[in-house]
Amino acid sequence: MAKINGAVVIDTQRCKGCSLCVVACPCQVLALQRKEVNNRGYHYAYMADAEKCIGCQSCALVCPDACIEVYRVVQK
């Protein structure tokens, strides 16, 4: 049986670091970058633990700036 993982792509330059995606993620995949900021001066979201992602799209649905895309990846 194929295993489905998710892949989250975040437009880090548009992200304003509101952390709604971090809170919405049921698998605790996302986190805010603490040491780096984007060109707007915000700490942006990133995939801290990519292996846990199930591709549920909860993060993309709550993002107010629509800077998150989620893909489902089938692994055999």
N, C-alpha and C positions, 0 to 999 in steps of 0.2 A: 504494500500500500504506500502511496506517495505521501510524503510529509509536506505540509504547506507552511512556509515561513513568510514573514513579511519583510519588506524593505522600505524604509522611510527616507524620503528625500526632502530636506529642509532648505529653503532659500534663506540662507543665513544672513544675507544682506537686508532682507525685508523683515526678518524676525525682530520683534521688539522686547523679547524676553519676558513676556507676561506669565509664563509658566503654566498656562491653562492646559497645554498638551501634556506636560509632565504629570500633572494631577490626574488627567483623564486616562492615562495609559494604565490598563489593568495589569500589565506585565512588568511595569517599572523599567521600561526600555529607555526612555528619554530622560535627559537631565539638562540643566543649564550650564553652559560653559562658564567657569568661574574665573579663569585667568585671561581670557581673550574677549574682545568686543568687536562688533561689526563696524562698518563705516559710519553708522549712525550713533555709535557709542553704547549700544545695548549688549548685554550678555545674551547670547543666542542659544537656542536649543540644539541638541545633537543626540545621536544614538549612542548612549553610554554602554548598552548591552544588546548588541544587534542580534545575538543568537536567541534571545527570548521573544522577539517580535513575532506575533501571530497574524499580522496584517488585518487587524480588526477595524482600522480607520478611525478609532475614537479620537486620536490626536488631531487628525485632519478636520474632523467635524467641528471641533471646538475652537479651532484656530481663527481668531477674528480677522487676521490679515490674509488668510488663505495662502500661506506660504509653505504648506506641508502637502506632499503627495505620498500616497501609500500604494505599494505594489505587492501583489502576492506572487511568491516564487515557489514553484513546485520542485521538490527534490525527490529523486527516486532512490 
